[in-house]
Amino acid sequence: MDVTELAQRVAAGDRRALARAITLVESGRADHREKAADLLARLAPLGRQALRIGLSGTPGVGKSTFIESFGMLLTGQGLRVAVLAVDPSSARSGGSILGDKTRMERLSREPRAFIRPSPSQAHLGGVARRTREVVALCEAAGFDVVLIETVGVGQSETLVAEMSDLFILLLAPAGGDELQGVKRGIMEMADLILVNKADGDLKSTAMRTVADYSGALRLLRKRPQDPADFPKALPVSAVEEAGLDRAWAEMKTLADWRREQGHFARIRADQARHWFEDEVRLGLLSRLTEEAEARRQMVDLGGAVAKGELSPAAAARRMLAILRA
């Protein structure tokens, strides 16, 4: 299938073509990168936009269960939903389990849903390097909502905020230690905090946790892109599918307010600029491995640093000078 046909089929909403297109943009081969750039350029004029929702959460909080229940809610309203689940890659073997799709049995059978697990490939920030381009493909394919699930919460798990319109933080009840562990970085980026597992014996604990986080959020400085009562914390139960309607209503309220105030378009423009600069940085770094002379200089300078003949800073300056030459 050539790029022209692939673009046409993706634009027509062909799920198999979308899967092949994602495989193409995630490839690191130089010829595939050229075809991927061509494909994205052909699809860009369509101008289709989905609501991009980034989702992160602590391990064991029930992200997959929440996404399945939330996705079923959206598809039940006639919306087409794409789920991009990023799984951590092994630092030793480079492999990933990619098990999120098997944990979402109901949603994986839903014709209005598309689930794509991707390996992080040691890319920091909780998302894969090409997740942003995969989001663009899903938008071109006509999906209304794109859910981006990160590897797992942490201080570096904030890169998803640079590719989403709304950033949702999913937490568990009785998470007193989480408030310290999550830190301000990710709290300041969250548009909505959802305390999951608000059911059964944990319901009262979940309500107290919501109150704790609501109080913590009031201490944070208000952002210009938020209305007066955002960000906020809400209780949900993915198992009982309780609170999901309200959570979705709050997401739509915030997205609509940002559109009316002009923040939505500005944030997307800022994100596009961020990813342009990121691509330039990654392109410069790739020269260190793709060019034989650069590789040789890196090996030589690395050896000098290992022997104590050069400091890391001095070796780095020398390497930069070589690249500028």
C-alpha positions as CSV (number, residue, x, y, z in Angstrom):
1,M,0.0,0.0,0.0
2,D,1.5,3.3,-1.0
3,V,1.3,6.5,1.1
4,T,-1.5,8.0,-1.1
5,E,-3.8,5.0,-0.7
6,L,-2.9,4.7,3.0
7,A,-3.8,8.3,3.6
8,Q,-7.1,7.9,1.7
9,R,-8.1,4.8,3.7
10,V,-7.1,6.4,7.1
11,A,-9.2,9.5,6.2
12,A,-12.1,7.1,5.4
13,G,-11.9,5.7,8.9
14,D,-10.5,2.3,7.9
15,R,-9.3,0.7,11.1
16,R,-6.8,-1.6,9.5
17,A,-5.3,1.2,7.6
18,L,-5.1,3.3,10.8
19,A,-3.2,0.4,12.5
20,R,-0.8,0.2,9.6
21,A,-0.3,3.9,9.6
22,I,0.5,3.9,13.3
23,T,3.0,1.1,12.8
24,L,4.6,3.3,10.1
25,V,5.0,6.4,12.2
26,E,6.3,4.4,15.2
27,S,9.1,2.9,13.1
28,G,12.6,4.3,13.5
29,R,13.8,3.3,10.0
30,A,14.9,6.3,8.0
31,D,12.8,5.3,4.9
32,H,9.8,4.8,7.2
33,R,10.3,8.2,8.8
34,E,10.1,9.8,5.3
35,K,6.9,8.0,4.4
36,A,5.4,8.8,7.8
37,A,6.1,12.5,7.3
38,D,4.6,12.4,3.9
39,L,1.5,10.6,5.3
40,L,1.0,13.1,8.1
41,A,1.4,16.0,5.6
42,R,-1.3,14.5,3.4
43,L,-3.7,14.1,6.3
44,A,-3.1,17.5,7.9
45,P,-5.3,19.5,5.5
46,L,-8.4,17.6,6.7
47,G,-8.3,19.7,9.8
48,R,-10.1,17.2,11.9
49,Q,-9.8,17.6,15.7
50,A,-10.7,15.3,18.5
51,L,-10.8,16.1,22.2
52,R,-7.5,14.8,23.5
53,I,-7.6,13.6,27.1
54,G,-4.4,12.6,28.8
55,L,-4.8,10.1,31.7
56,S,-2.2,9.2,34.3
57,G,-2.5,7.5,37.7
58,T,-0.7,5.6,40.4
59,P,0.0,1.9,39.9
60,G,-3.0,-0.3,40.8
61,V,-5.4,2.6,40.7
62,G,-7.5,1.0,38.0
63,K,-6.6,3.0,34.9
64,S,-7.5,0.2,32.5
65,T,-10.9,-0.5,34.2
66,F,-11.6,3.3,34.3
67,I,-10.8,3.7,30.6
68,E,-13.0,0.7,29.6
69,S,-16.0,2.0,31.6
70,F,-15.4,5.6,30.5
71,G,-14.9,4.5,26.9
72,M,-18.2,2.5,27.0
73,L,-20.0,5.6,28.3
74,L,-18.7,7.7,25.4
75,T,-19.4,5.1,22.7
76,G,-22.9,4.7,24.2
77,Q,-23.4,8.4,23.4
78,G,-22.5,7.7,19.8
79,L,-18.9,9.0,20.0
80,R,-15.9,7.3,18.4
81,V,-13.1,6.7,20.9
82,A,-9.4,5.9,20.4
83,V,-7.4,4.7,23.3
84,L,-3.6,5.0,23.1
85,A,-2.1,2.9,26.0
86,V,1.6,3.3,26.5
87,D,3.3,0.4,28.3
88,P,6.8,0.6,29.8
89,S,9.6,-1.1,27.9
90,S,12.3,-3.2,29.6
91,A,15.5,-1.3,30.1
92,R,17.3,-4.6,29.5
93,S,15.5,-6.4,26.7
94,G,13.6,-3.4,25.2
95,G,10.4,-5.5,25.2
96,S,6.9,-4.5,26.4
97,I,4.0,-6.6,27.6
98,L,1.4,-4.4,25.8
99,G,-1.4,-6.0,27.9
100,D,-3.8,-3.1,28.2
101,K,-6.0,-4.2,25.2
102,T,-6.5,-7.6,26.8
103,R,-7.7,-5.9,30.0
104,M,-10.4,-4.0,28.1
105,E,-12.4,-6.9,26.7
106,R,-15.8,-5.0,26.4
107,L,-14.3,-1.9,24.9
108,S,-12.1,-3.9,22.4
109,R,-15.2,-5.4,21.0
110,E,-17.0,-2.1,20.6
111,P,-17.1,-1.0,16.9
112,R,-16.8,2.7,17.8
113,A,-13.6,2.1,19.8
114,F,-10.0,1.6,18.7
115,I,-7.4,0.5,21.2
116,R,-3.7,0.7,20.4
117,P,-1.0,-0.3,22.9
118,S,2.5,1.1,22.2
119,P,5.9,0.6,23.9
120,S,7.5,3.5,25.6
121,Q,10.9,2.4,24.2
122,A,12.7,4.0,27.1
123,H,11.2,7.4,26.2
124,L,10.8,9.6,29.3
125,G,7.6,11.4,30.3
126,G,5.2,8.5,30.4
127,V,4.4,8.4,26.7
128,A,6.0,7.0,23.6
129,R,8.1,9.2,21.3
130,R,5.6,9.1,18.5
131,T,2.4,9.3,20.5
132,R,1.8,12.8,19.4
133,E,1.8,11.7,15.7
134,V,-0.4,8.7,16.5
135,V,-2.9,11.2,18.0
136,A,-2.9,13.1,14.8
137,L,-3.6,9.9,12.8
138,C,-6.6,9.1,15.1
139,E,-7.9,12.6,14.6
140,A,-7.6,12.3,10.8
141,A,-9.4,8.9,11.0
142,G,-12.4,10.8,12.5
143,F,-12.3,9.8,16.1
144,D,-14.2,12.2,18.5
145,V,-12.2,11.5,21.6
146,V,-8.6,10.3,22.0
147,L,-7.6,8.9,25.4
148,I,-3.9,8.8,26.1
149,E,-2.9,6.6,29.0
150,T,0.6,7.1,30.3
151,V,3.0,4.5,31.7
152,G,2.3,5.5,35.3
153,V,2.4,8.5,37.6
154,G,5.6,10.2,38.7
155,Q,7.4,13.5,38.6
156,S,8.3,12.9,34.9
157,E,4.8,11.8,33.9
158,T,3.9,15.2,32.7
159,L,4.8,15.1,29.0
160,V,1.2,13.9,28.2
161,A,0.0,17.4,29.2
162,E,1.9,18.7,26.2
163,M,-0.2,16.7,23.8
164,S,-3.6,16.7,25.4
165,D,-6.4,19.2,25.8
166,L,-7.3,17.9,29.2
167,F,-5.1,16.2,31.7
168,I,-6.8,13.8,34.1
169,L,-5.1,12.4,37.2
170,L,-6.6,9.2,38.6
171,L,-5.9,8.4,42.3
172,A,-6.9,5.8,44.8
173,P,-8.7,6.3,48.1
174,A,-6.7,6.7,51.3
175,G,-3.8,8.2,49.3
176,G,-2.3,10.4,52.0
177,D,1.2,9.4,51.0
178,E,0.3,10.0,47.3
179,L,-0.2,13.7,48.0
180,Q,3.4,13.9,49.0
181,G,4.6,11.4,46.4
182,V,2.9,13.0,43.4
183,K,4.4,16.4,44.3
184,R,3.4,19.8,42.9
185,G,4.6,19.2,39.3
186,I,1.9,16.8,38.2
187,M,-0.8,18.4,40.5
188,E,-0.3,21.7,38.9
189,M,-0.9,20.2,35.5
190,A,-4.0,18.2,36.3
191,D,-7.3,19.7,35.1
192,L,-9.3,17.1,37.0
193,I,-8.4,14.7,39.8
194,L,-10.6,11.6,39.9
195,V,-10.5,9.4,43.0
196,N,-11.4,5.9,41.8
197,K,-12.8,3.0,43.7
198,A,-15.4,5.1,45.4
199,D,-17.5,2.1,46.1
200,G,-18.2,-0.5,48.8
201,D,-16.2,-0.2,52.0
202,L,-13.9,2.4,50.3
203,K,-16.6,4.8,49.5
204,S,-16.4,6.9,52.7
205,T,-12.6,6.8,52.4
206,A,-12.8,8.0,48.8
207,M,-15.0,10.9,49.8
208,R,-12.5,12.0,52.5
209,T,-9.7,11.7,49.9
210,V,-11.7,13.9,47.5
211,A,-12.0,16.5,50.3
212,D,-8.3,16.4,51.0
213,Y,-7.4,16.9,47.4
214,S,-10.0,19.6,46.9
215,G,-8.3,21.5,49.8
216,A,-4.9,20.9,48.3
217,L,-6.0,22.2,44.9
218,R,-7.2,25.5,46.4
219,L,-3.7,26.2,47.6
220,L,-2.3,26.0,44.1
221,R,-2.1,29.2,42.0
222,K,-5.0,29.6,39.6
223,R,-4.1,29.2,35.9
224,P,-5.5,31.7,33.3
225,Q,-6.8,28.8,31.2
226,D,-9.2,27.7,34.0
227,P,-12.6,28.9,35.1
228,A,-12.9,29.8,38.8
229,D,-13.8,26.4,40.1
230,F,-11.1,24.4,38.3
231,P,-9.1,22.3,38.8
232,K,-11.3,20.1,41.0
233,A,-11.4,16.6,42.5
234,L,-14.3,14.2,42.1
235,P,-15.1,10.6,43.2
236,V,-15.7,7.9,40.6
237,S,-16.2,4.1,40.6
238,A,-15.0,2.4,37.4
239,V,-16.4,-0.9,38.6
240,E,-19.9,0.4,39.4
241,E,-19.6,3.0,36.6
242,A,-20.6,5.7,39.1
243,G,-19.6,9.3,38.7
244,L,-18.5,8.9,35.1
245,D,-21.3,11.0,33.8
246,R,-20.4,13.9,36.0
247,A,-16.7,13.5,35.2
248,W,-17.5,13.7,31.5
249,A,-19.8,16.7,32.0
250,E,-17.0,18.5,33.8
251,M,-14.5,17.7,31.0
252,K,-16.8,19.1,28.4
253,T,-17.5,22.2,30.5
254,L,-13.8,22.9,30.8
255,A,-13.1,22.2,27.2
256,D,-16.0,24.4,26.0
257,W,-15.0,27.3,28.4
258,R,-11.4,27.2,27.0
259,R,-12.7,27.3,23.4
260,E,-15.0,30.3,24.2
261,Q,-12.1,32.1,25.9
262,G,-9.6,31.4,23.2
263,H,-7.4,29.3,25.4
264,F,-8.0,26.1,23.6
265,A,-6.5,27.2,20.3
266,R,-3.6,29.0,22.1
267,I,-2.7,25.9,24.1
268,R,-2.7,23.8,21.0
269,A,-0.5,26.3,19.2
270,D,2.0,26.3,22.2
271,Q,2.0,22.5,22.1
272,A,2.8,22.5,18.4
273,R,5.7,24.8,19.0
274,H,6.9,22.6,21.8
275,W,6.9,19.5,19.6
276,F,8.7,21.3,16.8
277,E,11.5,22.2,19.2
278,D,11.5,18.7,20.6
279,E,11.9,17.2,17.1
280,V,14.8,19.5,16.4
281,R,16.5,18.4,19.6
282,L,15.9,14.7,18.9
283,G,17.2,15.3,15.3
284,L,20.4,16.8,16.6
285,L,20.9,13.9,19.1
286,S,20.3,11.3,16.3
287,R,23.4,12.7,14.5
288,L,25.5,11.3,17.3
289,T,24.5,7.7,16.3
290,E,23.8,8.0,12.6
291,E,27.0,9.7,11.5
292,A,30.1,7.6,11.6
293,E,32.5,10.4,12.5
294,A,30.2,11.7,15.3
295,R,30.0,8.1,16.7
296,R,33.8,7.8,16.7
297,Q,34.2,11.2,18.5
298,M,31.6,10.2,21.1
299,V,33.5,6.9,21.7
300,D,36.9,8.7,22.0
301,L,35.6,11.4,24.3
302,G,33.6,8.9,26.4
303,G,36.8,6.9,26.9
304,A,38.7,10.0,27.9
305,V,35.9,10.8,30.5
306,A,36.0,7.3,31.8
307,K,39.8,7.5,32.3
308,G,39.5,10.8,34.1
309,E,41.4,12.7,31.4
310,L,38.4,15.0,30.7
311,S,35.5,16.1,32.9
312,P,32.0,15.3,31.4
313,A,31.3,19.0,31.0
314,A,34.6,19.7,29.1
315,A,34.0,16.6,26.9
316,A,30.5,17.7,26.1
317,R,31.7,21.2,25.1
318,R,34.3,19.6,22.8
319,M,31.7,17.4,21.2
320,L,29.4,20.3,20.6
321,A,32.2,22.3,19.0
322,I,32.9,19.3,16.7
323,L,29.2,19.2,15.7
324,R,29.2,23.0,15.0
325,A,32.3,22.7,12.8
